[in-house]
Structure formats: structure tokens, C-alpha cells
Amino acid sequence: ENWSEDDLDDIYQGLYFHNSFVNNGEYAPYVSGLPRLPTSGDAVEGLTPDFWSEETIQGLGVPSFVERIINRKQMVQEVAKKNDIDENELRWATFMVRSRRFTTWNMVDDPNSEDDESVFGVFPKRKKKVERVQGFLLPLIDMANHANDPNAALKISVNMWTREFDETSTFAIRALQPIKKGEEVTISYGDGDSTS
């Protein structure tokens, strides 16, 4: 009851990422460029508080933050046990998804729509559409740091005819202003609640 659905969703996305991509040779160049799983016991030097000991987490002194981290650790532990995966590998995969996912919105058929599929049983009827949140991991996007006033932006294209994400969709970084040779390329990771 105290667990966050968003955190649980992140953990299952981490599980999918681990099972589908981490040991898949086709994605080895991307996976090998990601930060490694911390190897020391209390790994405060690495990645995220999700790897820290409970004592170190309690020392953060912000009760709501401490509770959320401890709950996340328990959730990873239970999901790992249920799916027969190493707990720290799942924790790492979850953090890779959480820290590197770009969230977008896609228009999909409304699953609650009770419209008929056709008019007079012959002519197809366009279904009602709703927005659905989708997350994407983009190889090498880590090379573009965040800036409040970025010189580039992430451009996302959808299928020209269906207006949906599919195998023809692309992601690209597009300059917003002239960028000199050797100048850092920056993008906005979001602002306010949506920032990374």
C-alpha cells in the first residue's frame, strides 16, 4: 500500500531492459557505454542512493525521501526474488532506465472506447485516440548535457501517416543556434517536475 506505482513500473521496465538488452550482443555497444554496477559494499560513490546501506540512507535526514528510497529497495528485492534475477543487477538496470529514459507521449486507440469498428459493417471507423506516456532509451544521448538555455533540442518524429511511434520513427538532436566546432552540445532535460 505504501509503494509508489511509478517506482514499481520503473522496476519492471528495468527488468525488461535487463532481460531484453543487457545480455543481447546486438546492444553490447550501447550497454558497454553505460556506468557499471557498483562493486563496493556501500557504493556511496556510485550511481544512486538505491545502492546505499540503510544507515547511510537514514543519514540523509529527509523522512519522505528516506522512506521512498527504502521502499524502492524493498520493491527491487521482492521483484528480483520473484523473477530469479540478481537484486543488484535489477537495481542497476532500474536506475539505468530511470536516469536515461526520455519520456514522450503517443496517441493510441482508446482501450475504453466502445465504438463499433465499422460503419454499416463495411467502412472502417476511426477509433477515439488517447495520449499514452512512452519512454525511450536513446544510445549516446548521455553525451548531451542539460542546460537551462540549450543550444540544441531532441527532435522526435512519428509515422507520417499514422502519427504514431513505430519502426520508422526517429530521434535526432537538432541545433537551435549555430554551434562552433569544439563547443559543447546541450539539450534541456525538462524543467520543474519533469526535469531529470
C-alpha positions in Angstrom: 0.0 0.0 0.0 2.9 2.4 0.7 4.6 1.6 -2.6 4.7 4.0 -5.5 3.2 2.7 -8.7 5.7 4.8 -10.7 8.6 3.2 -8.8 7.2 -0.3 -9.4 6.7 0.5 -13.1 10.3 1.6 -13.3 11.5 -1.6 -11.7 9.5 -3.7 -14.2 10.9 -1.6 -17.1 14.4 -2.2 -15.6 13.6 -6.0 -15.6 12.6 -5.8 -19.2 15.7 -3.8 -20.1 18.0 -6.3 -18.3 16.3 -9.4 -19.8 16.0 -8.0 -23.3 19.1 -5.8 -23.9 21.9 -6.3 -21.3 22.9 -9.8 -22.5 21.9 -9.3 -26.1 25.1 -9.0 -28.3 23.3 -6.7 -30.7 23.1 -4.0 -28.0 26.5 -4.6 -26.5 28.0 -1.3 -27.8 25.2 0.7 -26.0 25.3 -1.4 -22.8 29.1 -1.3 -22.6 29.0 2.6 -22.6 26.7 2.7 -19.5 28.0 3.3 -16.0 29.0 -0.1 -14.4 27.3 -1.7 -11.4 29.0 -0.5 -8.2 31.2 -3.2 -6.7 31.9 -1.8 -3.2 29.6 -2.7 -0.3 28.1 0.7 0.4 28.8 2.3 -3.0 28.1 5.9 -1.9 30.5 6.9 -4.6 28.3 5.4 -7.3 25.1 6.0 -9.1 22.2 6.3 -6.7 21.1 6.1 -3.1 19.3 2.9 -4.1 22.7 1.1 -3.6 23.4 2.7 -0.2 23.1 1.0 3.2 20.1 1.8 5.3 22.3 3.5 7.8 23.7 5.9 5.1 20.2 6.5 3.7 18.8 7.3 7.2 21.6 9.9 7.5 20.0 11.9 4.6 17.6 13.3 7.2 14.6 13.9 4.9 11.9 11.4 6.2 9.8 11.3 3.0 13.0 10.8 0.8 14.4 8.2 3.1 11.1 6.3 3.1 10.8 6.3 -0.7 14.4 5.0 -1.1 13.9 2.2 1.5 10.6 1.3 -0.2 12.3 1.2 -3.6 15.0 -1.1 -2.2 12.3 -3.5 -0.8 10.4 -3.4 -4.1 13.6 -4.3 -6.1 14.3 -7.1 -3.6 10.9 -8.7 -4.0 10.7 -8.3 -7.8 14.2 -9.8 -8.1 13.3 -12.7 -6.0 10.0 -13.3 -7.9 11.8 -13.2 -11.2 15.0 -15.1 -10.2 17.4 -12.2 -11.0 20.3 -10.8 -9.0 19.0 -8.0 -6.8 21.9 -5.6 -7.6 21.7 -6.2 -11.3 18.0 -5.4 -11.2 18.7 -2.3 -9.1 21.3 -1.2 -11.7 19.0 -1.9 -14.7 16.2 0.1 -13.0 18.5 3.0 -12.4 19.7 2.9 -16.0 16.1 3.2 -17.1 15.1 5.8 -14.6 18.1 8.0 -15.2 18.3 7.7 -19.0 14.7 7.4 -20.2 13.2 10.2 -22.3 9.5 10.4 -21.8 7.2 11.2 -24.7 3.5 11.0 -25.4 2.0 8.9 -28.2 -1.6 8.9 -29.5 -3.1 5.3 -29.3 -6.6 3.8 -29.6 -8.6 4.4 -26.5 -8.9 1.0 -24.8 -12.1 2.1 -23.1 -13.8 3.2 -26.4 -16.8 1.1 -27.2 -17.2 2.4 -30.7 -18.0 -0.1 -33.5 -15.1 -1.0 -35.7 -17.0 0.0 -38.9 -20.0 1.9 -40.3 -22.7 -0.4 -41.7 -20.3 -3.2 -41.3 -18.3 -2.0 -44.3 -16.5 1.3 -43.8 -13.8 1.4 -41.1 -14.4 3.9 -38.4 -11.6 5.9 -36.8 -11.3 5.0 -33.1 -11.1 7.6 -30.4 -7.5 8.3 -29.5 -5.9 9.0 -26.1 -2.4 10.0 -25.1 -0.1 7.4 -23.6 3.2 8.0 -22.0 6.1 6.2 -23.5 9.7 6.0 -22.5 12.7 5.6 -24.8 16.4 4.8 -24.1 18.5 6.7 -26.6 22.1 5.4 -27.2 24.7 8.2 -26.8 22.2 10.8 -25.6 24.3 11.0 -22.4 26.8 12.9 -24.4 24.5 15.9 -24.4 24.3 17.6 -21.0 21.4 19.5 -19.6 21.3 23.3 -19.9 18.5 25.8 -19.0 19.3 27.6 -22.2 20.3 24.7 -24.5 21.9 25.1 -28.0 20.1 22.0 -29.3 16.9 20.1 -28.9 15.8 16.5 -29.2 13.6 16.1 -32.3 11.3 13.1 -32.3 9.4 12.0 -35.4 6.4 9.8 -35.7 5.0 7.9 -38.7 3.8 10.5 -41.2 0.6 8.7 -41.9 -0.5 7.2 -38.6 1.0 9.8 -36.3 2.3 7.1 -34.1 5.6 5.7 -33.0 6.7 2.7 -35.0 9.8 1.2 -36.6 10.0 4.3 -38.9 10.2 6.8 -36.0 13.5 8.6 -35.4 15.2 10.7 -32.8 17.7 13.3 -33.7 19.5 16.2 -32.0 18.9 19.5 -33.9 20.8 22.7 -33.4 18.7 25.6 -32.1 21.5 28.1 -32.9 24.9 27.9 -34.6 27.3 25.7 -32.6 31.0 26.3 -33.0 33.5 23.4 -33.5 34.5 22.2 -30.1 31.6 23.8 -28.3 29.5 21.5 -26.0 26.1 20.4 -27.4 23.4 20.8 -24.7 19.7 20.0 -24.5 17.0 20.6 -21.9 16.2 17.5 -19.8 13.0 19.2 -18.8 12.0 21.8 -16.2 10.1 21.8 -12.9 8.6 18.4 -12.0 9.6 16.9 -15.4 13.3 17.6 -15.1 15.7 14.6 -14.8 
